[in-house]
Amino acid sequence: MTDEGLRERKKRRTRQAISDAAMDLFLARGFRQVSVADIAAAAEVSKPTLFKYFATKEDLLLDRIADHREETARVVRDRPAGVDPLDALHRHFRDRLADRDPVTGLNDAPETIALRDILYGTPSLAAHLMRYAGASEAALAEALAETGADPLTCRLAAAQITVVLLALAEDNWRRVAGGGRADDLHAEAAAAADHAFALLAGGLSVHFGQPAASAR
């Protein structure tokens, strides 16, 4: 392995160690009760080293959902030939529901529920979540623009799709928080996703997909 490869591997391991240490502390004590110094000590790194990887304490917790930030854009860009963007996003969300992906809200694992409570119960984290959603929306708009649609239409479509996905996840979280089991709620969540994407298709199909059956 090259020196560059060794350095990159060490960086990945250090970053993961910091992220894991932070998550363990957050889940054990709560977000507000954990300091950056606590996390650095648990990960056996200095505070300056920690800040090379994570700019804020909020970023340490949100690292677990960072991969989802441009997920909708990736789905649009990587969709199979002949599949329109809306259909690809619909299928992807249905697949994630089936996998009980926490990003869909349909996950009742104790750690996921605890993380969700921290995320939505901490104002500074809620603000960061909104910025994450904004970045996701902007990336999706860029991906949609690659279909040839005009930029304004792409921005409006990305905003609608992003809000719909957030609303679906929020509804699923609410049902789980009310004591529902993810397995029992799956059929209802899938039907809600179908309904939501049918509504989207009714307005956006002229640009990005086929019209919903009810809109024909």
C-alpha positions as CSV (number, residue, x, y, z in Angstrom):
1,M,0.0,0.0,0.0
2,T,1.3,3.5,-0.8
3,D,2.1,6.1,1.8
4,E,-0.9,8.1,0.5
5,G,-3.1,5.1,1.0
6,L,-1.9,4.5,4.5
7,R,-2.5,8.2,5.4
8,E,-6.0,8.1,4.0
9,R,-6.8,4.9,5.8
10,K,-5.5,6.4,9.1
11,K,-7.7,9.5,8.5
12,R,-10.8,7.4,8.0
13,R,-10.1,5.3,11.1
14,T,-9.5,8.5,13.2
15,R,-12.7,10.1,11.8
16,Q,-14.7,6.9,12.6
17,A,-13.3,6.6,16.0
18,I,-14.3,10.2,16.8
19,S,-17.8,9.7,15.4
20,D,-18.3,6.5,17.3
21,A,-17.1,8.0,20.6
22,A,-19.4,11.0,20.2
23,M,-22.4,8.8,19.4
24,D,-21.8,6.6,22.5
25,L,-21.5,9.6,24.7
26,F,-24.6,11.3,23.2
27,L,-26.7,8.3,23.7
28,A,-25.5,7.7,27.2
29,R,-25.6,11.2,28.5
30,G,-27.6,13.4,26.1
31,F,-26.4,16.0,23.7
32,R,-26.2,19.0,25.9
33,Q,-24.3,17.1,28.7
34,V,-21.4,16.1,26.5
35,S,-18.6,18.5,25.7
36,V,-16.2,18.4,22.8
37,A,-13.4,17.8,25.3
38,D,-15.3,14.7,26.5
39,I,-15.5,13.4,23.0
40,A,-11.8,14.1,22.2
41,A,-10.8,12.3,25.4
42,A,-13.0,9.3,24.6
43,A,-11.6,9.1,21.1
44,E,-8.0,9.6,22.4
45,V,-7.4,12.6,20.2
46,S,-6.8,16.3,20.8
47,K,-9.5,18.9,20.4
48,P,-7.6,20.5,17.4
49,T,-7.5,17.1,15.8
50,L,-11.2,16.6,16.4
51,F,-12.0,19.9,14.8
52,K,-10.0,18.9,11.7
53,Y,-12.8,16.3,11.0
54,F,-15.8,18.0,12.5
55,A,-16.4,21.7,12.6
56,T,-19.1,21.7,15.3
57,K,-20.5,19.4,18.0
58,E,-23.7,19.2,16.0
59,D,-21.8,17.9,13.0
60,L,-20.5,15.0,15.2
61,L,-24.1,13.8,15.8
62,L,-25.3,14.5,12.3
63,D,-22.4,12.5,10.8
64,R,-24.7,9.5,11.0
65,I,-27.1,10.9,8.4
66,A,-24.5,12.8,6.3
67,D,-24.5,10.1,3.7
68,H,-28.2,10.8,3.0
69,R,-27.6,14.5,2.3
70,E,-27.3,14.0,-1.5
71,E,-29.1,10.7,-1.7
72,T,-32.0,11.9,-3.8
73,A,-29.6,13.4,-6.3
74,R,-27.7,10.1,-6.5
75,V,-31.0,8.2,-7.1
76,V,-31.9,10.5,-10.0
77,R,-28.5,10.4,-11.6
78,D,-28.1,6.6,-11.1
79,R,-31.6,5.6,-12.2
80,P,-31.9,2.9,-14.9
81,A,-32.4,3.9,-18.5
82,G,-36.1,4.5,-19.2
83,V,-37.0,5.2,-15.6
84,D,-38.1,8.7,-14.9
85,P,-36.8,10.6,-11.8
86,L,-40.1,10.5,-9.9
87,D,-40.5,6.8,-10.4
88,A,-36.9,6.2,-9.3
89,L,-37.3,8.3,-6.2
90,H,-40.6,6.5,-5.4
91,R,-39.1,3.1,-5.8
92,H,-36.1,4.1,-3.7
93,F,-38.2,5.3,-0.8
94,R,-40.3,2.1,-1.0
95,D,-37.1,0.1,-0.8
96,R,-35.8,2.1,2.1
97,L,-39.1,1.5,3.9
98,A,-38.8,-2.2,3.3
99,D,-35.2,-2.1,4.8
100,R,-36.5,-0.1,7.8
101,D,-34.0,2.6,7.0
102,P,-34.1,5.2,9.8
103,V,-34.2,8.1,7.3
104,T,-37.7,7.0,6.4
105,G,-38.8,7.2,10.0
106,L,-39.9,3.6,10.0
107,N,-37.4,2.1,12.4
108,D,-38.2,1.2,16.0
109,A,-34.7,0.2,17.2
110,P,-34.0,1.7,20.6
111,E,-30.8,3.5,19.5
112,T,-32.7,5.0,16.5
113,I,-35.5,6.2,18.7
114,A,-33.0,7.7,21.1
115,L,-31.1,9.4,18.3
116,R,-34.3,10.8,16.9
117,D,-35.3,12.2,20.2
118,I,-31.9,14.0,20.5
119,L,-32.1,15.4,17.0
120,Y,-35.6,16.8,17.3
121,G,-35.3,17.8,20.9
122,T,-32.3,20.0,20.5
123,P,-32.9,23.4,18.8
124,S,-29.3,23.7,17.5
125,L,-29.5,20.3,15.9
126,A,-32.9,21.1,14.4
127,A,-31.4,24.1,12.7
128,H,-28.5,22.0,11.3
129,L,-31.1,19.5,10.0
130,M,-32.8,22.3,8.1
131,R,-29.4,23.2,6.5
132,Y,-28.9,19.5,5.6
133,A,-32.4,19.5,4.0
134,G,-31.5,22.6,2.1
135,A,-28.3,21.0,0.8
136,S,-30.2,17.9,-0.3
137,E,-32.8,20.0,-2.1
138,A,-30.1,22.0,-3.9
139,A,-28.3,18.8,-5.0
140,L,-31.6,17.3,-6.2
141,A,-32.4,20.4,-8.2
142,E,-29.0,20.1,-10.0
143,A,-29.6,16.4,-10.8
144,L,-33.1,17.2,-12.1
145,A,-31.6,20.0,-14.3
146,E,-29.5,17.3,-16.1
147,T,-32.8,16.0,-17.5
148,G,-33.1,19.2,-19.6
149,A,-35.9,20.9,-17.6
150,D,-35.5,24.6,-16.9
151,P,-33.8,25.7,-13.7
152,L,-36.8,27.2,-12.0
153,T,-38.9,24.1,-12.6
154,C,-36.1,22.0,-11.2
155,R,-35.8,24.1,-8.1
156,L,-39.5,24.0,-7.5
157,A,-39.7,20.3,-8.1
158,A,-36.8,19.6,-5.7
159,A,-38.5,21.7,-3.0
160,Q,-41.7,19.7,-3.4
161,I,-40.0,16.3,-3.4
162,T,-37.9,17.2,-0.4
163,V,-40.8,18.4,1.6
164,V,-42.8,15.3,0.7
165,L,-40.0,13.0,1.9
166,L,-39.6,14.9,5.1
167,A,-43.4,14.8,5.8
168,L,-43.5,11.0,5.1
169,A,-40.6,10.4,7.5
170,E,-42.2,12.7,10.2
171,D,-45.5,10.8,10.0
172,N,-43.7,7.5,10.3
173,W,-41.7,8.8,13.3
174,R,-44.8,10.0,14.9
175,R,-46.5,6.5,14.6
176,V,-43.4,4.8,16.0
177,A,-43.1,7.3,18.8
178,G,-46.8,6.5,19.6
179,G,-45.8,2.9,20.3
180,G,-46.3,1.4,16.9
181,R,-44.0,-1.4,15.7
182,A,-42.2,-0.7,12.4
183,D,-43.2,-4.1,11.0
184,D,-46.9,-3.5,11.7
185,L,-46.7,0.0,10.2
186,H,-45.0,-0.9,7.0
187,A,-48.1,-1.4,4.9
188,E,-49.6,1.9,6.0
189,A,-46.3,3.7,5.4
190,A,-46.0,2.2,1.9
191,A,-49.5,3.3,1.0
192,A,-48.8,6.8,2.3
193,A,-45.7,7.0,0.1
194,D,-47.7,5.8,-2.9
195,H,-50.3,8.4,-2.3
196,A,-47.7,11.2,-1.9
197,F,-45.8,10.3,-5.1
198,A,-49.1,10.1,-7.0
199,L,-49.8,13.7,-5.9
200,L,-46.4,14.7,-7.0
201,A,-46.7,13.0,-10.3
202,G,-50.0,14.7,-10.9
203,G,-48.3,18.1,-10.9
204,L,-44.8,17.2,-12.1
205,S,-45.3,14.4,-14.6
206,V,-45.3,16.8,-17.5
207,H,-41.6,17.6,-16.7
208,F,-40.2,14.5,-14.9
209,G,-42.5,11.5,-15.2
210,Q,-45.7,9.7,-16.2
211,P,-49.0,11.1,-14.9
212,A,-50.6,9.3,-12.0
213,A,-53.6,7.1,-12.9
214,S,-56.0,9.4,-11.1
215,A,-54.7,12.4,-13.0
216,R,-55.2,11.0,-16.5
